[in-house]
Amino acid sequence: SLVAPAPPAPPSPSVIEVVEDEAEIEEDILIEPDWDFDVIEVEPDYEEENTNIPFALVEEAPIYPGCNESTSNDEIKICTVDKINKFINENFNTSILKELNLSGVNRIFVMFEINKEGHIDNIKTRSSHRELESEAERVIKSLPNLKPGKQNNKAVNVIYTLPVTFQIP
């Protein structure tokens, strides 16, 4: 089951100062909550229709054309990630970076869905420049269809996220 770690407790104050309070304050009556209950862990139900599963967690990863389907899921994931990265590197119009007069490290955050048919859907991009977002969206839209990912032997929508980073001298 997937459970996020508990956040760290806030640090204790190093000095506690007692202050005399001379003003009379009328207090409301507070009902103390009953904290004595069992914690129920809820695991996402990937059986439900339209559940989007993160690429890192899907049982059978989507397969990029040319990746060997008879290898392990981890090897398929590595191959798919490498091929998507290579496709973006080869197809991104870097002249936009020069036109915008950018320098240093520039990032575009991209998230998209590889749907049950293996098509690219629901592309979202975030960057400091709209032109970079548009170009990233154009490139992602042109990715080839993949063999869809599966969960419990059923094709599922898989969410894929990646930062696209450019280092400009």
C-alpha positions as CSV (number, residue, x, y, z in Angstrom):
1,S,0.0,0.0,0.0
2,L,1.2,3.5,-0.7
3,V,1.4,5.8,2.3
4,A,3.1,9.1,2.4
5,P,5.5,9.6,5.3
6,A,4.2,11.8,8.1
7,P,5.5,15.3,8.0
8,P,8.1,16.1,10.7
9,A,6.9,17.5,14.0
10,P,7.4,21.3,14.3
11,P,10.4,22.2,16.4
12,S,9.8,22.8,20.1
13,P,10.3,26.3,21.3
14,S,13.7,26.6,23.0
15,V,12.5,29.2,25.6
16,I,9.0,29.3,27.0
17,E,8.1,32.7,28.5
18,V,5.3,32.9,31.1
19,V,3.4,36.1,30.8
20,E,1.0,37.3,33.5
21,D,-2.4,38.0,32.1
22,E,-4.4,40.6,34.0
23,A,-7.4,41.0,31.6
24,E,-10.5,38.8,32.2
25,I,-11.3,36.8,29.0
26,E,-14.6,35.1,28.5
27,E,-13.7,31.8,26.9
28,D,-15.9,29.7,24.6
29,I,-16.4,26.1,25.5
30,L,-14.4,23.9,23.2
31,I,-15.2,20.3,22.7
32,E,-12.1,18.2,22.6
33,P,-11.9,16.0,19.5
34,D,-11.7,12.2,20.1
35,W,-8.3,11.4,18.6
36,D,-8.6,7.7,19.6
37,F,-9.6,6.2,16.3
38,D,-8.1,3.6,13.9
39,V,-6.3,5.0,10.9
40,I,-7.6,3.5,7.7
41,E,-5.2,3.3,4.8
42,V,-6.9,3.8,1.5
43,E,-5.1,2.5,-1.5
44,P,-6.0,4.1,-4.9
45,D,-8.4,1.9,-6.8
46,Y,-6.8,1.4,-10.2
47,E,-9.7,-0.7,-11.3
48,E,-12.0,2.3,-11.6
49,E,-12.7,3.7,-15.0
50,N,-10.6,6.8,-15.9
51,T,-8.0,6.4,-13.2
52,N,-4.7,7.9,-14.2
53,I,-1.7,5.9,-13.0
54,P,1.7,7.5,-12.8
55,F,4.3,6.1,-15.2
56,A,6.6,5.1,-12.3
57,L,3.8,3.0,-10.6
58,V,2.1,1.3,-13.5
59,E,2.3,-2.5,-13.6
60,E,3.0,-2.7,-17.3
61,A,4.5,0.5,-18.7
62,P,3.5,2.0,-22.0
63,I,5.9,0.8,-24.7
64,Y,7.5,3.2,-27.2
65,P,7.9,1.9,-30.7
66,G,11.2,0.0,-31.1
67,C,11.4,-1.0,-27.4
68,N,11.7,-4.7,-26.8
69,E,8.4,-5.9,-25.4
70,S,9.8,-9.2,-24.1
71,T,12.1,-7.5,-21.6
72,S,11.3,-6.6,-17.9
73,N,9.0,-3.8,-17.1
74,D,12.0,-1.8,-15.7
75,E,13.9,-2.2,-19.0
76,I,10.8,-1.2,-20.9
77,K,10.5,1.9,-18.8
78,I,14.1,2.8,-19.3
79,C,13.8,2.3,-23.1
80,T,10.6,4.3,-23.3
81,V,12.0,7.2,-21.2
82,D,15.2,7.2,-23.4
83,K,13.3,7.3,-26.6
84,I,10.9,10.0,-25.5
85,N,13.9,12.1,-24.4
86,K,15.7,11.5,-27.7
87,F,12.5,12.4,-29.6
88,I,12.2,15.7,-27.7
89,N,15.9,16.5,-28.2
90,E,15.7,15.9,-31.9
91,N,12.4,17.7,-32.6
92,F,12.5,20.7,-30.2
93,N,13.0,23.9,-32.2
94,T,15.9,25.4,-30.2
95,S,16.0,28.6,-32.4
96,I,13.2,29.8,-30.1
97,L,15.7,29.9,-27.3
98,K,17.9,32.3,-29.4
99,E,14.9,34.4,-30.4
100,L,13.9,34.9,-26.8
101,N,17.5,35.9,-26.0
102,L,17.6,33.3,-23.2
103,S,20.8,32.3,-21.3
104,G,21.7,29.9,-18.5
105,V,19.4,27.0,-17.5
106,N,15.8,27.1,-18.8
107,R,13.2,24.5,-17.8
108,I,9.9,23.5,-19.2
109,F,7.8,21.2,-17.0
110,V,5.6,18.9,-19.1
111,M,2.9,16.5,-18.1
112,F,0.8,14.4,-20.4
113,E,-1.3,11.3,-20.5
114,I,-0.6,8.1,-22.6
115,N,-4.3,7.0,-22.9
116,K,-5.8,3.5,-23.1
117,E,-5.3,3.6,-26.9
118,G,-1.6,4.7,-26.6
119,H,-2.3,8.2,-27.9
120,I,-0.9,11.3,-26.3
121,D,-3.6,13.4,-24.4
122,N,-4.1,16.2,-21.9
123,I,-0.8,17.9,-22.4
124,K,0.1,20.5,-19.7
125,T,3.2,22.6,-19.9
126,R,4.7,25.2,-17.5
127,S,7.6,27.6,-18.2
128,S,8.6,31.2,-17.8
129,H,8.0,31.8,-21.5
130,R,4.7,31.0,-23.4
131,E,6.7,30.3,-26.5
132,L,8.6,27.5,-24.8
133,E,5.4,26.0,-23.5
134,S,3.9,26.1,-27.0
135,E,6.9,24.4,-28.6
136,A,7.0,21.7,-25.9
137,E,3.3,21.0,-26.5
138,R,3.9,20.9,-30.3
139,V,6.7,18.3,-29.8
140,I,4.8,16.2,-27.3
141,K,1.7,16.1,-29.7
142,S,3.9,14.7,-32.4
143,L,5.2,11.8,-30.4
144,P,4.3,8.5,-32.0
145,N,1.5,6.3,-30.5
146,L,2.8,3.9,-27.8
147,K,1.5,0.5,-26.8
148,P,-0.7,1.5,-23.8
149,G,0.2,0.7,-20.2
150,K,-1.7,-1.9,-18.3
151,Q,-2.8,-2.4,-14.7
152,N,-4.3,-5.8,-13.8
153,N,-4.1,-6.8,-17.5
154,K,-6.4,-3.8,-18.5
155,A,-5.2,-0.9,-20.6
156,V,-5.1,2.3,-18.5
157,N,-4.3,6.0,-18.8
158,V,-0.8,6.6,-17.7
159,I,0.5,10.0,-16.6
160,Y,4.0,10.9,-17.7
161,T,5.9,13.9,-16.4
162,L,9.2,15.3,-17.3
163,P,11.3,18.5,-17.0
164,V,12.8,19.6,-20.3
165,T,16.0,21.5,-19.4
166,F,18.2,23.6,-21.7
167,Q,21.6,24.9,-20.8
168,I,22.4,28.0,-22.9
169,P,25.9,29.4,-22.7
